[in-house]
Amino acid sequence: MKKRMISVLLVGMLTVFAYQQAAIEMPSMASAMGMTQAGAPVYAGGQPQSVMLESLETSADGSEDAESGDHVEEKTHMESNGEESADNADNADYADKKPDMDDTGNTELDSDSFSNEQDGEESNGEAAVADTDKETGETEQVGQESAGADTDRDDINDMETDAEESAAGENAEPESEYHNLAIAQVDHYVNVRREPNTDSEILGKIYNGAVAQILETAGEQQDWFHVVSGSVTGYIKAEFFLYGDAAAEAVDNYLTRYATVIADRLNVREEPGTDSPRIGFITHGEKVKILEQLGDWMLVQYTGDKTGYVASEYVTVSEEFIYAKSIEEERAELEAQREMARRMAQQETAAPENTAVTPLTPPATVYTSNEELRSSIVAYAMQYLGYPYVHGGRSLATGTDCSGFTCYIYADFGYSISRTPSGQYSSAGRSIDYSEIQPGDIICYGKSKCTHVGMYIGDGQIIHAANSRKGVVIYDAGYDNILGVRNVID
């Protein structure tokens, strides 16, 4: 019996001893577990694992030292309360740096825990339970939510930036469509070259008064312009151009008016009258430059060095800018002038005048109402959304400017209007109040002078050739000062 009791006592003593040893080793085991579980902060006695790790790592023999841990805890709380000391500053730096060195994955969470404690958030039993739950996998979820929150903040910041830029763009002064306009100022013409030097290949010629769009400056001294004019793209010395505000102010003075023959054959006469001798003729579709309008007659440039008169009722008038001419275009034009000169040698009886008018190509559809016509005009204009802006351009397909856009849209529906913004403001259709505006009407913009036009498409919007950077786009109708509205259709 005594032996049995002694055995029981011995077993009990051994068991108690074993439990004591386990209790002593438990913090070290917890530390080791904390180091092996990435992203899982472990709290022991209410202290963040990052602080415990620091305490252990600073121990001389590497074993747990509760007193050292308390010392670190004391220092941490002193720092959170704003108590400054050189030792505490060093320890704070060290505590910040050590988790970064830890490759267990605890860096961000440990740093957060340490930061929270510095902010005065106490680690109580409830917090310990929450962190224990995080050990089961919630920690990763929280990390993801934090990253998501950061991403959301970035998205919000981006949205705010975009909104600010948009607001700044709306409030900014509208960019002038003439900011890169150039007008040739030469005695006769200057060559357009492939490269910015006088030894480069000649691609064409730009004549006095021709308009061009400046693409960039070039040359060693930045004294050349890279331009596009008509079908020609190349380099010309900047000194041969009027550009900037001066060009914008003078652009209307460089518009050329042309007469296009709508009769089968129209005589050109020496003087304005049917009893005047005939000097030649122009056939259907041919175009000559108008020098002067004299009521029923107009003076035109018949050949390179010969002028004459044609009857106004047998031509349509258009306004265009002149452009650079490529080598091929120059040859074709010279050949056309030679043909005109040959006609001057023919007798009137050999080529009798035929003033039967060939009608212009009508719109593809017969419209039953103005509303239907307006809708078709707007739909047609919308097909060119995104097309390029070209100063003085004469084609919707290859690009044109603001007034060219509205002029050529209307021309394809049988309407003839001015080619310039100021001309459309003064003479296109009739003036109406903005309250009467309908789709297809032209809005004229500017301060004291019309400098831009756009076509109203409904819902408070216009389509227009904005500038060389944006091309044909849709804007709010009130984006700039409205000088007037023109109703061309009725």
C-alpha positions as CSV (number, residue, x, y, z in Angstrom):
1,M,0.0,0.0,0.0
2,K,2.8,2.4,1.0
3,K,4.7,1.5,-2.2
4,R,1.6,2.2,-4.2
5,M,1.1,5.6,-2.5
6,I,4.8,6.5,-3.1
7,S,4.4,5.5,-6.7
8,V,1.3,7.7,-7.1
9,L,3.1,10.6,-5.4
10,L,6.2,10.2,-7.6
11,V,4.0,10.2,-10.8
12,G,2.2,13.2,-9.5
13,M,5.4,15.1,-8.8
14,L,6.7,14.2,-12.3
15,T,3.5,15.3,-13.9
16,V,3.6,18.6,-12.0
17,F,7.2,19.1,-13.0
18,A,6.3,18.3,-16.7
19,Y,3.5,20.9,-16.7
20,Q,5.8,23.5,-15.1
21,Q,8.4,22.9,-17.9
22,A,5.7,23.1,-20.5
23,A,4.5,26.4,-19.0
24,I,8.1,27.8,-19.1
25,E,8.6,26.7,-22.7
26,M,5.2,27.8,-24.0
27,P,6.2,31.4,-24.9
28,S,9.2,30.1,-26.9
29,M,6.9,27.7,-28.7
30,A,4.4,30.4,-29.4
31,S,7.2,32.6,-30.7
32,A,8.4,29.8,-32.9
33,M,4.8,29.2,-34.2
34,G,4.4,32.9,-34.8
35,M,7.5,32.9,-36.9
36,T,6.4,29.9,-39.0
37,Q,2.8,31.1,-39.8
38,A,3.0,33.8,-42.4
39,G,0.6,36.7,-41.9
40,A,-0.6,35.5,-38.5
41,P,0.2,37.9,-35.6
42,V,0.3,36.1,-32.3
43,Y,-0.5,37.9,-29.0
44,A,1.0,36.7,-25.8
45,G,-0.1,38.4,-22.6
46,G,-1.6,41.2,-24.7
47,Q,1.6,42.1,-26.4
48,P,2.0,42.1,-30.2
49,Q,4.2,39.3,-31.5
50,S,6.4,41.7,-33.4
51,V,7.5,43.2,-30.0
52,M,8.0,39.8,-28.5
53,L,10.1,38.8,-31.5
54,E,12.2,41.9,-31.0
55,S,12.7,41.1,-27.4
56,L,13.8,37.6,-28.2
57,E,16.1,38.6,-30.9
58,T,17.8,41.1,-28.7
59,S,18.4,38.5,-25.9
60,A,22.0,37.6,-25.6
61,D,21.4,33.8,-25.5
62,G,18.4,33.7,-27.8
63,S,16.1,32.4,-25.0
64,E,12.9,34.0,-23.8
65,D,13.3,36.9,-21.3
66,A,10.1,38.1,-19.9
67,E,11.8,41.0,-18.3
68,S,13.2,42.1,-21.6
69,G,9.8,41.8,-23.2
70,D,8.3,44.0,-20.4
71,H,11.1,46.5,-21.0
72,V,10.3,46.7,-24.7
73,E,6.6,47.0,-23.8
74,E,7.4,49.8,-21.5
75,K,9.4,51.6,-24.1
76,T,6.7,51.2,-26.7
77,H,4.0,52.7,-24.5
78,M,6.4,55.5,-23.6
79,E,6.7,56.3,-27.2
80,S,3.0,56.2,-27.9
81,N,2.6,58.7,-25.1
82,G,5.0,61.0,-26.7
83,E,7.9,60.5,-24.2
84,E,11.2,61.1,-26.1
85,S,14.5,59.4,-25.4
86,A,17.4,58.4,-27.5
87,D,17.0,54.8,-26.5
88,N,13.4,54.8,-27.4
89,A,14.0,56.4,-30.7
90,D,16.5,53.7,-31.6
91,N,14.2,51.0,-30.4
92,A,11.3,52.5,-32.5
93,D,13.5,52.5,-35.6
94,Y,14.6,49.0,-34.8
95,A,11.1,47.8,-34.3
96,D,10.1,49.3,-37.6
97,K,13.0,47.8,-39.5
98,K,13.0,44.3,-38.0
99,P,9.6,43.3,-39.4
100,D,10.8,44.4,-42.8
101,M,13.7,41.9,-42.4
102,D,11.3,39.2,-41.3
103,D,10.6,36.9,-44.3
104,T,7.7,35.1,-42.7
105,G,5.1,37.3,-44.2
106,N,4.2,39.1,-40.9
107,T,5.8,42.4,-41.9
108,E,2.7,44.3,-42.9
109,L,0.5,43.0,-40.1
110,D,3.2,43.2,-37.4
111,S,3.9,46.8,-38.5
112,D,0.1,47.5,-38.3
113,S,-0.1,46.0,-34.9
114,F,2.8,48.0,-33.7
115,S,1.3,51.1,-35.2
116,N,-2.0,50.5,-33.6
117,E,-0.4,50.2,-30.2
118,Q,1.4,53.4,-30.8
119,D,-1.9,55.1,-31.6
120,G,-3.0,54.1,-28.1
121,E,-5.3,51.2,-29.1
122,E,-5.0,48.7,-26.2
123,S,-4.8,45.0,-26.9
124,N,-7.4,43.5,-24.7
125,G,-8.8,40.0,-24.5
126,E,-11.3,40.7,-27.2
127,A,-8.6,41.8,-29.6
128,A,-6.6,38.7,-28.8
129,V,-9.6,36.5,-29.7
130,A,-10.0,38.4,-33.0
131,D,-6.4,37.9,-33.8
132,T,-6.6,34.3,-32.9
133,D,-9.5,34.0,-35.4
134,K,-7.2,35.7,-38.0
135,E,-4.8,32.9,-37.4
136,T,-7.3,30.5,-38.9
137,G,-7.3,32.3,-42.2
138,E,-9.1,35.6,-41.7
139,T,-5.9,37.5,-41.7
140,E,-5.4,37.0,-45.4
141,Q,-9.0,38.2,-46.0
142,V,-8.3,41.3,-44.0
143,G,-5.2,41.9,-46.0
144,Q,-7.1,41.5,-49.2
145,E,-9.7,43.9,-48.0
146,S,-7.0,46.4,-47.1
147,A,-5.5,46.1,-50.6
148,G,-8.9,46.5,-52.1
149,A,-9.5,49.6,-50.0
150,D,-6.2,51.0,-51.3
151,T,-7.2,50.1,-54.9
152,D,-10.6,51.8,-54.3
153,R,-8.8,54.8,-53.0
154,D,-6.6,54.9,-56.1
155,D,-9.6,54.6,-58.3
156,I,-11.4,57.4,-56.4
157,N,-8.2,59.5,-56.8
158,D,-8.1,58.8,-60.5
159,M,-11.8,59.7,-60.9
160,E,-11.3,62.9,-58.9
161,T,-8.3,63.7,-61.1
162,D,-10.2,63.0,-64.3
163,A,-13.1,65.1,-63.0
164,E,-10.7,68.0,-62.1
165,E,-9.1,67.8,-65.6
166,S,-12.6,67.6,-67.2
167,A,-13.7,70.7,-65.2
168,A,-10.5,72.5,-66.1
169,G,-11.0,71.6,-69.8
170,E,-14.6,73.0,-69.7
171,N,-13.6,76.2,-68.0
172,A,-10.5,76.7,-70.1
173,E,-10.5,79.0,-73.1
174,P,-11.4,76.9,-76.2
175,E,-8.4,76.2,-78.3
176,S,-8.5,78.2,-81.5
177,E,-8.7,76.2,-84.7
178,Y,-6.3,78.6,-86.2
179,H,-3.5,78.1,-83.7
180,N,-1.4,76.1,-86.3
181,L,-2.6,77.9,-89.5
182,A,0.0,79.2,-91.9
183,I,-0.5,81.4,-95.0
184,A,2.3,81.5,-97.6
185,Q,3.8,85.0,-98.1
186,V,5.9,84.8,-101.3
187,D,6.3,86.8,-104.5
188,H,5.0,83.8,-106.6
189,Y,5.7,80.4,-105.1
190,V,8.2,78.5,-102.9
191,N,9.2,74.9,-103.2
192,V,8.0,72.2,-100.8
193,R,10.8,69.8,-99.9
194,R,11.0,66.3,-98.6
195,E,13.5,67.2,-95.8
196,P,14.2,70.5,-94.0
197,N,17.0,71.7,-96.1
198,T,17.4,73.3,-99.5
199,D,19.2,70.3,-101.0
200,S,16.3,68.0,-100.5
201,E,13.9,66.7,-103.2
202,I,11.2,69.1,-104.3
203,L,7.7,67.6,-103.8
204,G,5.6,70.5,-105.0
205,K,5.1,74.3,-104.9
206,I,3.1,76.5,-102.5
207,Y,1.9,79.7,-104.1
208,N,1.3,83.1,-102.5
209,G,-1.8,83.1,-100.2
210,A,-2.0,79.4,-100.0
211,V,-3.0,78.0,-96.6
212,A,-1.1,75.2,-94.8
213,Q,-1.4,73.4,-91.5
214,I,1.8,73.4,-89.4
215,L,2.6,69.9,-88.1
216,E,5.8,70.8,-86.3
217,T,8.9,72.9,-86.4
218,A,12.1,71.4,-87.7
219,G,15.7,72.0,-88.8
220,E,18.8,72.7,-86.7
221,Q,17.6,76.2,-86.0
222,Q,13.9,75.2,-85.8
223,D,13.5,77.6,-88.7
224,W,11.5,75.2,-91.0
225,F,7.8,74.2,-90.8
226,H,6.6,70.7,-91.5
227,V,3.3,71.4,-93.2
228,V,0.4,69.8,-95.0
229,S,-1.3,71.8,-97.7
230,G,-3.8,70.1,-100.0
231,S,-2.3,66.8,-101.1
232,V,1.3,67.9,-100.3
233,T,3.2,67.3,-97.1
234,G,6.7,68.6,-96.7
235,Y,9.0,71.2,-95.4
236,I,9.2,75.0,-96.1
237,K,11.3,77.7,-94.4
238,A,9.2,79.4,-91.7
239,E,10.1,82.9,-93.0
240,F,7.8,82.4,-96.0
241,F,4.7,82.2,-93.8
242,L,2.3,84.3,-92.0
243,Y,1.2,82.3,-88.9
244,G,-0.3,82.5,-85.4
245,D,-2.6,85.3,-84.5
246,A,-1.6,87.2,-87.6
247,A,-2.7,84.4,-89.9
248,A,-6.0,83.9,-88.0
249,E,-6.8,87.6,-88.4
250,A,-6.0,87.6,-92.1
251,V,-7.4,84.2,-93.2
252,D,-10.6,85.6,-94.7
253,N,-8.6,87.8,-97.1
254,Y,-7.0,84.7,-98.7
255,L,-10.2,83.0,-99.7
256,T,-10.6,82.5,-103.5
257,R,-14.0,82.4,-105.3
258,Y,-14.5,80.1,-108.2
259,A,-17.2,79.7,-110.9
260,T,-18.2,76.2,-111.8
261,V,-20.1,75.8,-115.1
262,I,-23.5,74.2,-115.0
263,A,-24.3,74.6,-118.7
264,D,-23.1,72.1,-121.3
265,R,-20.9,74.8,-122.9
266,L,-20.5,78.4,-121.9
267,N,-18.9,81.2,-123.9
268,V,-16.2,83.4,-122.5
269,R,-16.4,86.9,-123.9
270,E,-14.2,89.9,-124.1
271,E,-16.8,92.2,-122.5
272,P,-19.9,91.6,-120.3
273,G,-22.7,91.2,-122.9
274,T,-23.9,88.7,-125.5
275,D,-22.9,91.0,-128.3
276,S,-19.3,91.0,-127.2
277,P,-16.8,88.8,-129.2
278,R,-16.2,85.4,-127.9
279,I,-12.7,84.4,-126.9
280,G,-13.3,80.8,-125.9
281,F,-15.6,78.5,-123.9
282,I,-15.8,76.5,-120.7
283,T,-17.6,73.1,-120.6
284,H,-19.8,71.6,-117.9
285,G,-18.0,71.1,-114.5
286,E,-15.0,73.1,-115.3
287,K,-14.0,75.7,-112.8
288,V,-12.4,79.2,-113.2
289,K,-11.3,81.8,-110.7
290,I,-13.6,84.7,-110.2
291,L,-11.9,88.1,-110.3
292,E,-14.9,90.4,-110.1
293,Q,-18.7,90.1,-109.7
294,L,-20.7,92.4,-112.0
295,G,-24.3,91.5,-111.5
296,D,-25.3,89.3,-114.4
297,W,-21.7,88.9,-115.5
298,M,-18.5,88.0,-113.8
299,L,-14.9,88.6,-114.8
300,V,-12.9,85.3,-114.6
301,Q,-9.3,84.1,-115.1
302,Y,-9.8,82.2,-118.3
303,T,-6.2,81.1,-119.0
304,G,-2.9,81.9,-117.3
305,D,-2.7,85.3,-118.9
306,K,-6.1,85.9,-120.3
307,T,-9.3,87.1,-118.6
308,G,-12.9,87.1,-119.9
309,Y,-16.6,87.4,-118.9
310,V,-19.2,84.7,-118.3
311,A,-22.9,84.9,-117.6
312,S,-23.6,84.5,-113.9
313,E,-26.8,82.5,-114.3
314,Y,-24.9,79.5,-115.8
315,V,-22.4,79.0,-113.0
316,T,-22.4,78.2,-109.4
317,V,-20.0,80.1,-107.1
318,S,-17.9,78.4,-104.4
319,E,-15.3,79.8,-102.1
320,E,-12.0,77.9,-101.5
321,F,-8.6,78.4,-100.1
322,I,-5.6,77.7,-102.4
323,Y,-3.1,75.1,-101.5
324,A,0.3,73.8,-102.4
325,K,0.4,71.7,-105.6
326,S,2.3,68.5,-106.1
327,I,4.4,68.0,-109.2
328,E,1.7,65.9,-110.7
329,E,-1.1,68.5,-109.9
330,E,1.1,71.2,-111.4
331,R,1.4,69.3,-114.7
332,A,-2.3,68.5,-114.9
333,E,-3.1,72.2,-114.3
334,L,-0.7,73.3,-117.0
335,E,-2.3,70.9,-119.4
336,A,-5.7,72.3,-118.6
337,Q,-4.5,75.8,-119.3
338,R,-3.1,74.7,-122.7
339,E,-6.4,73.2,-123.5
340,M,-8.1,76.5,-122.7
341,A,-5.6,78.4,-124.9
342,R,-6.3,76.1,-127.8
343,R,-10.0,76.9,-127.5
344,M,-9.2,80.6,-128.1
345,A,-8.1,79.8,-131.6
346,Q,-11.5,78.1,-132.5
347,Q,-14.2,80.1,-134.3
348,E,-17.5,80.6,-132.5
349,T,-19.3,78.8,-135.3
350,A,-17.1,75.7,-134.8
351,A,-18.0,75.6,-131.1
352,P,-21.5,77.1,-130.6
353,E,-22.6,78.0,-127.1
354,N,-25.0,75.5,-125.5
355,T,-26.5,77.0,-122.4
356,A,-28.8,74.0,-121.6
357,V,-28.3,73.7,-117.8
358,T,-27.3,70.4,-116.4
359,P,-28.8,70.2,-112.9
360,L,-26.6,69.5,-110.0
361,T,-26.7,66.1,-108.5
362,P,-29.8,66.1,-106.2
363,P,-29.9,64.4,-102.8
364,A,-30.3,60.6,-103.0
365,T,-33.8,60.7,-101.4
366,V,-36.8,62.8,-102.0
367,Y,-37.8,64.3,-98.6
368,T,-41.4,64.7,-97.7
369,S,-40.8,67.2,-94.9
370,N,-38.2,69.6,-93.6
371,E,-37.9,67.4,-90.5
372,E,-37.0,64.4,-92.6
373,L,-34.4,66.5,-94.6
374,R,-32.9,67.8,-91.4
375,S,-32.6,64.3,-89.9
376,S,-30.9,63.2,-93.1
377,I,-28.4,66.1,-93.0
378,V,-27.5,65.4,-89.4
379,A,-27.2,61.6,-90.1
380,Y,-24.9,62.4,-93.0
381,A,-22.7,64.7,-90.9
382,M,-22.4,62.1,-88.2
383,Q,-20.8,59.7,-90.7
384,Y,-17.7,62.0,-90.6
385,L,-17.3,61.8,-86.8
386,G,-13.6,61.3,-86.0
387,Y,-12.4,62.5,-89.4
388,P,-9.4,64.8,-89.5
389,Y,-9.4,68.6,-89.4
390,V,-7.4,70.2,-92.2
391,H,-7.0,73.9,-92.6
392,G,-8.7,75.0,-95.8
393,G,-9.5,71.4,-96.7
394,R,-11.8,70.8,-99.6
395,S,-13.0,67.3,-98.9
396,L,-15.1,65.8,-96.2
397,A,-13.4,62.5,-96.8
398,T,-9.8,63.7,-96.5
399,G,-10.5,66.5,-94.0
400,T,-11.6,70.1,-93.8
401,D,-12.0,72.9,-91.3
402,C,-15.1,74.1,-89.4
403,S,-16.7,76.1,-92.2
404,G,-15.6,73.6,-94.8
405,F,-17.4,70.9,-92.9
406,T,-20.8,72.7,-92.9
407,C,-20.3,74.1,-96.4
408,Y,-19.6,70.7,-98.0
409,I,-22.3,68.9,-95.9
410,Y,-24.9,71.4,-97.3
411,A,-23.4,71.2,-100.8
412,D,-24.1,67.5,-101.0
413,F,-27.7,68.3,-100.3
414,G,-27.9,71.0,-103.0
415,Y,-27.3,74.1,-100.9
416,S,-24.6,76.7,-101.6
417,I,-23.3,78.6,-98.6
418,S,-20.1,80.5,-97.9
419,R,-16.9,78.7,-97.3
420,T,-15.8,80.9,-94.3
421,P,-17.2,81.3,-90.8
422,S,-17.8,85.0,-91.3
423,G,-19.4,84.4,-94.6
424,Q,-21.8,81.8,-93.2
425,Y,-22.6,84.1,-90.3
426,S,-23.5,87.0,-92.6
427,S,-25.2,85.2,-95.5
428,A,-26.0,81.5,-95.0
429,G,-29.8,81.2,-94.9
430,R,-31.5,83.5,-92.4
431,S,-30.7,84.5,-88.9
432,I,-32.8,83.0,-86.1
433,D,-32.8,83.1,-82.3
434,Y,-31.3,80.2,-80.4
435,S,-34.7,79.4,-78.9
436,E,-35.9,78.5,-82.5
437,I,-32.9,76.2,-83.3
438,Q,-33.5,72.9,-85.1
439,P,-31.2,70.0,-86.1
440,G,-29.2,71.0,-89.1
441,D,-29.0,74.7,-88.3
442,I,-25.5,76.4,-88.1
443,I,-24.3,77.9,-84.8
444,C,-21.8,80.8,-85.3
445,Y,-19.3,81.4,-82.4
446,G,-17.1,84.3,-81.6
447,K,-17.0,87.6,-79.7
448,S,-17.4,90.5,-82.2
449,K,-16.5,88.4,-85.3
450,C,-17.5,84.9,-86.2
451,T,-14.4,82.7,-85.9
452,H,-16.0,79.2,-85.7
453,V,-19.1,77.3,-86.8
454,G,-20.8,74.0,-86.0
455,M,-23.9,72.1,-87.0
456,Y,-26.6,71.7,-84.4
457,I,-27.7,68.0,-84.0
458,G,-30.3,68.3,-81.3
459,D,-30.2,67.7,-77.5
460,G,-28.1,70.8,-76.9
461,Q,-25.1,69.4,-79.0
462,I,-23.2,70.3,-82.2
463,I,-21.0,68.3,-84.5
464,H,-18.1,70.3,-85.9
465,A,-14.5,70.2,-87.1
466,A,-13.0,71.5,-83.9
467,N,-9.2,71.8,-84.6
468,S,-6.3,69.8,-85.9
469,R,-5.8,68.0,-82.6
470,K,-9.4,66.8,-82.2
471,G,-10.8,66.6,-85.7
472,V,-14.6,66.2,-86.1
473,V,-16.2,65.8,-82.7
474,I,-19.4,66.4,-80.8
475,Y,-19.6,69.2,-78.2
476,D,-22.2,70.9,-76.1
477,A,-23.7,73.7,-78.1
478,G,-22.9,76.3,-75.4
479,Y,-19.2,75.4,-75.1
480,D,-18.3,78.9,-76.4
481,N,-19.9,82.3,-76.9
482,I,-22.7,82.0,-79.5
483,L,-22.7,84.9,-81.8
484,G,-25.7,83.8,-83.9
485,V,-27.7,80.9,-85.5
486,R,-28.4,80.4,-89.2
487,N,-31.3,78.5,-90.6
488,V,-30.3,77.4,-94.1
489,I,-33.2,75.0,-94.8
490,D,-36.3,77.1,-94.4
